[in-house]
Structure formats: C-alpha cells, structure tokens
Amino acid sequence: MTRAAQHPHPFPGPAGLRIGVLGSYGGFNIGDESILACVLDCLRRHRPDARLVVFSRNAEHTRAHHDDADEVVDWEGVARSPVLEVLSGLDLLVLGGGGILYDGEARRYLRLVRAAQDRGVRTFAYAVGAGPLREADDREAVRTVLPDMDDVVVRDEESRLVLEEVGVEREVKVTADPALRLCPEPFTGRMMRDEGLPAGTRLVGMSVREPGRAAENLDESGYHALLAEVADFLVRRLDAYVVFMPMERHDVRHAHAVLYHMTAPDRGRILNGAYSPGQVLGFMRRLDLAVGMRLHFVIFAAVSGLPVLPLPYSGKVFDFARRIGAPALVGVAREQAGLLLAEVDRLWDEYPQRRAELRSRVRELHALAQETCVRCGDLLDRMDGTGRTDCRDDTAAANGLEGTSSTHVTEQRLGDVREPQESRAEPSRTESHDAA
C-alpha cells in the first residue's frame, strides 16, 4: 500500500466539511490511482478535519488502498437514491482529475455533478482532461454543466481547446496533471529479484497498449512486430534488458505479444507484481531509459529524470511530450521503423546535454500541478466553513449564462453503466513532493 505522511482525519465536528471526489477510481489504472492519491492529499492538507468521500467504480479496492478516504461509495451500476443521498450531504464535489470528459463517459460524470449542483453543492473540476467529444449528449452535458461549476481547471492546453470548441463559455485554467506531485516509494532489491531482474545491468522501461489511433494503419500483429523491433534495438544498442510495465490490466496481453515477436526474448521481462503507484514510480528510478505509450508512464519517467521517448496514441501524450521537450512522433507505422530507431538512438546520445532542461521543465510542471491544489484550497477558504450555497444561478450569472442550466442530465438513472473507453490496473496511495 502506498502511504503518505500521516494526516489526522477524525470524523468532523460541526465545522468539518464533507468533500466528495469523483473520478475513474477503483484500481483499474495506475495513472488514475496516482491522481486520486494526490487529490486526497491536497484536500487533507487544506482541511485536516474534513470528511473525504470518494465515489469509486470499485469501492472495495479504494477502501483498501487509500487511507485518506473516510468514506467510499460505489456509483456505477447501483440504484440512484443512495448516491443522491450522499451527494446531498456534501459541501463540495471535486470532479477528477484525469481524462474523464470524453465520448460516452462525460455525460455520466456530469450527471452526478449536475445532481450535486441542483442540491446547492459547490463543484470544482480538478485538472481534468477533455476529448474526444463528438457525441451530442456528451457535448451538451459539458456545455451546460461546466459553466455552473465554481472553478474549472484542465491539465493541458488540448483539453482547453476541446472545451472551447464544444462551446463552454467561461474561464478555464490550464495547469498540469495531478500525478506530477506523486512521491516515489522504494522498489526493493527483493522486488527486483522476484521479478527476475538482474543486478548491475542497464534496464529500459517500455509501456505498450492497444494500437488505437497511434497505429491505425497497422494490424495488431504488425504493431506488435514493430514494437518488438524497437525492443530488440534497445537490447543491442544498450546491452540492456527491456522491462514491460503494464499501467493497466489489458497492457499485459500486448506486452506478451511484443515479447513473442522479439528476436531476443530472453532479454525481456514483464512486471508481474501488483504494485502501488508510488512503487511503480520508485521502480522508474532503477531504469536508464524509457519508451512508451501510456501518459502516466511518460509522466513517471520525466519525474524520475529519465530520457524518455513517448510513443504517441493521443493528444494528451503529444501535449505532455511538448511540455517536457521530448521528441513527439506523429504516428507509429511500419515504414517509419528506421526513423523511430534513429530517434531512440539520438535520445540516448543527447540526453547528458538535455538532462538539466528536462529537470527545469518538470519543476515548472510540478508548480503548475500544485497550482490546482492552491485553487481548490482558495475555494475552500471562500466557503469559510459554511460550505453549501445555492450557487448555480450566481455562477451562471457571473459567466453571462443565466437560464442555460440543463436538468435533463439528471433524469436518467445515475447508475446507467457503459463500458469505459479504456480498462484500468492495480495501485494505491501517496503524497506530494518537490520535483527533481
């Protein structure tokens, strides 16, 4: 279990606020669990006596892995009334962070946000990611619910542009991903031995997932073969072992497929243990180089000061690569294999000269991630212990949107379940830290 500094969190007295946190939480994805740990840590630091309520997709997992959560509520596939009852008792609902405003999912999250607003609960969007948003119901929910929130913070410029295109008419602040504040935990020598990783050798971390838009012109077998070619090159070029790091459950299958296509499979390993996000971040510090697709794999590599080559699969990865000054490839295609290998080679050769620049950029991003926490704290200060107000009309008026609020998003069953766009992995808790 990932742990932070011990914060007291007794059941609050009359002045203690009840703060809800809503996101894609429940152990499906290491990145999302990292975000939850950092959001809870932020809230606990601002309000040690608050009662923190997490709305989870797997309450049992969240209870077991996040000590700062005082109460955990299942919100998927459950009856509407119990969830509404919990919402009604909140003073503040924090949405996010992470990439939750996308097709098929945005309407589901925002249905709960609107239900909270209808009950006079303050609402705060905590460094969320947005897009793609093409479906009419999701666009309408975003366009009508976000203007009534007390503050909207997104984690990247792409998300701000998506909201602008949808028609959200209000200030939207751009900061950075909350997981930049994650603290590493030790990845011990025993853990290394249990994973079959030899001591005294170079290690390259690799993150693979389904092809998606990153390799839309490749069939799955061709995609796996291309990544195997990259892995084999790293083995030869650096005399290294390649360690595949699943950031969610389905990544394991793709890691095995890439390993199958390698000419040197004996130099490949797949992390098999169930590790907390802090331990995964701690393992990054044992690596020499990182090549991967998952956003939080790339974030962890940057925070750890590693030379990292992001393999693109979505705009959020492009955006983060740009912000840390990393090479940002435009796609993954068979005919580009030579260019990809040349980029890896150049990254390794030039990194000693670029290390200081990476550290400087990560420090800036860490400060931006901290700014989200500060803004949330400012809202809590404005609430001044009284918490709840019937603020929707005031917020809409402040944004010039009187009469634009929509109630249709609350009419459907809150537990109406869709399969998520991505499945997610095993993880846990942490605290904030100063970036390297």
Secondary structure, DSSP 8 states (H G I E B T S, - for coil): ----S--------TT--EEEEESS-SSSBHHHHHHHHHHHHHHHHH-TT-EEEEEESSHHHHHHH-TT-SEEEE-SSS-HHHHHHHHHT-SEEEEEEEEEESTTTHHHHHHHHHHHHHTT-EEEEEEEEE----SHHHHHHHHHHGGGSSEEEESSHHHHHHHHHHT--S--EE---GGGG-------HHHHHHTT--TTSEEEEEE----GGGGTTS-HHHHHHHHHHHHHHHHHHHTEEEEE--SBTTHHHHHHHHHHH-S-GGGEEE--S---HHHHHHHHTT-SEEEESSHHHHHHHHHTT--EEE--SSHHHHHHHHHHT----S---GGGHHHHHHHHHHHHHHHHHHHHHHHHHHHHHHHHHHHHHHHHHHHHHHHTTT-----HHHHHHHTT-TT----GGGSS-TT-----SS--------------
